[in-house]
Amino acid sequence: MTKKNIMSVTVKLFADLTKYGPNKSETLLSEGSSINSILKKYNIPMEKMKLIILVNGRPRYDREFVLKNGDTIAFFPPIGGG
């Protein structure tokens, strides 16, 4: 049985998402993990799934996007206006 490599990413949570974890943290994941892996790891509930997600400052809409060692992932709740 082979052991998967571990990678480190920076996770940033903004606004009311900080109740699921620190506003900035280094997180260890298995190589090949996706954005969904972080959402599950932080126990962000399904009703919070309409999020604005940036990976290294670029918007990502595919939650199966595979992350790389050293990536920075930022999660923002939807922005409402009025």
C-alpha positions in Angstrom: 0.0 0.0 0.0 1.4 3.4 -0.9 1.2 6.4 1.3 -0.1 9.6 -0.4 2.0 12.7 -0.2 0.9 15.5 2.0 0.7 19.1 0.8 0.1 22.4 2.6 -2.3 25.1 1.5 -3.4 28.3 3.1 -7.1 28.6 3.8 -8.7 32.0 4.3 -12.3 32.3 5.6 -14.1 35.7 5.5 -17.2 37.2 7.2 -19.5 34.7 8.8 -17.5 31.8 7.5 -15.0 32.4 10.3 -17.3 30.5 12.7 -16.1 27.3 10.8 -12.4 27.9 11.4 -9.7 30.6 11.8 -9.7 33.5 9.3 -6.3 32.2 8.1 -4.7 28.9 8.6 -2.2 26.4 7.0 -4.0 23.2 6.3 -2.5 19.8 5.4 -4.2 17.8 2.7 -3.5 14.7 0.7 -2.0 15.4 -2.7 -4.7 15.5 -5.3 -7.3 17.1 -2.9 -9.9 19.4 -4.3 -11.7 22.5 -3.0 -14.5 20.2 -1.8 -11.9 18.5 0.5 -11.5 21.8 2.3 -15.2 22.5 2.6 -15.7 19.0 4.1 -12.7 19.4 6.4 -14.0 22.7 7.8 -17.6 21.3 8.1 -19.1 24.1 6.1 -22.8 23.1 5.7 -24.5 22.6 2.4 -26.6 25.8 2.7 -23.3 27.8 2.6 -22.3 26.2 -0.7 -23.0 29.4 -2.7 -19.6 30.8 -2.1 -17.1 33.0 -3.9 -13.9 31.0 -4.1 -10.5 32.3 -5.1 -7.5 30.1 -5.6 -4.3 32.2 -5.7 -6.5 35.3 -6.4 -8.4 33.7 -9.3 -12.1 32.8 -9.2 -12.8 29.0 -9.3 -16.2 27.7 -9.9 -15.4 24.0 -10.2 -15.3 22.6 -6.6 -13.5 19.5 -7.9 -10.5 21.8 -8.9 -7.4 20.0 -7.7 -5.2 22.0 -5.4 -1.4 22.2 -5.4 1.1 22.5 -2.6 1.4 26.2 -1.6 -2.0 27.3 -3.0 -4.0 30.0 -1.1 -7.7 29.4 -1.1 -10.1 32.1 0.0 -13.8 31.6 0.7 -16.2 34.5 0.8 -20.0 34.3 1.5 -22.2 35.7 -1.3 -22.2 39.4 -1.4 -25.6 41.1 -1.1 -26.4 44.6 -2.1 -29.2 46.9 -1.8 
